[in-house]
């Protein structure tokens, strides 16, 4: 049963349209609102409903590709969906926000992180992720590699990259040295383009690193351990995150513990086009009862966006990609239609 925040005494800026939609037994419901004079589309999800799950989705199951929001929803048999994190639209289409799927980070980036756990559990905080990699070479006491990139396109010659199946079927740098890792061990070493194993990942050493002692410490059969530690900002203290196997990052954070809380610089965000532009906006957050809430706002900057999220009772909320990416899909139709294909989304599925 959805708790009816809409039936509390309304915020002065919220149209009475919100109170017209009262309690519903439907675990996913949609409403049209007017807040601060702006049209708002809202989807409310009771994540405690049996079998209901929220998670990020990557278009076509592969980074660097795009699809319509309706197509991403169909690929995941979703009941509802909202556009996801920032991405290089018109470029390589790779994301610019963190993505964790089934307990493994597939992309890492500084920003606000929204985690989804079992039984409707959610968390949100400003975060960064620290990637570490060790290859246990018995002939050397040095095992750490400190990878530069996780699933990023690069030909930087001195890099160490980790590429998972979401990157694609194979590596893309013909000059790199690649260690295939399967079931936690180096299974093979290759020069140039290399398949990425479905049950593992590739360690890609740029052309420069392939000539250094790093390469000499990697052998077939060596055990490999890859970890991605979630750090809270600004303290950079590790945060236990195993209870949240699915997560997506964007930003800035808009509302924290029921208060407007905008500190974009903590998240490495400073572009006026992101912060100040009066444009279409997408918001994801949750209320004090743990209901997940998707919003699209017709026109706002991030401060107005935060004010609207707070007025609607969101306890924690963050900005998602906006502008032409803004999209909200519910029960087989668009409530807000994006004006371009998307790289990622957040989907609501029946597990």
Secondary structure, DSSP 8 states (H G I E B T S, - for coil): ----GGGSS--TTB-THHHHS---S-SEEEEEEEETTEEEEEEEE-TTSTTEEEEEEEGGGSTT--B-HHHHHHHTTEEEEEE-S-B-TTTT--BSS-EEETTEEEE--SEEEEEE-GGG-EEEEEEEEEEEEEEE-TT-S--B---SEES-----TT-EEEEEGGG-SB---TT-EEEEEETTEEEEEEESS-B--TTEEEEEE-TTGGGSHHHHT--TT-EEEEEEEEEETTTTEE---TT--EEEEE--EEEETTEE---GGGGT---HHHHT--EEEEEEEE-TT--EEEEEEEEE-HHHHHHHHHHTT-SEEEE---GGG--EEETTEEEE--SS-BSEEEEEEE-
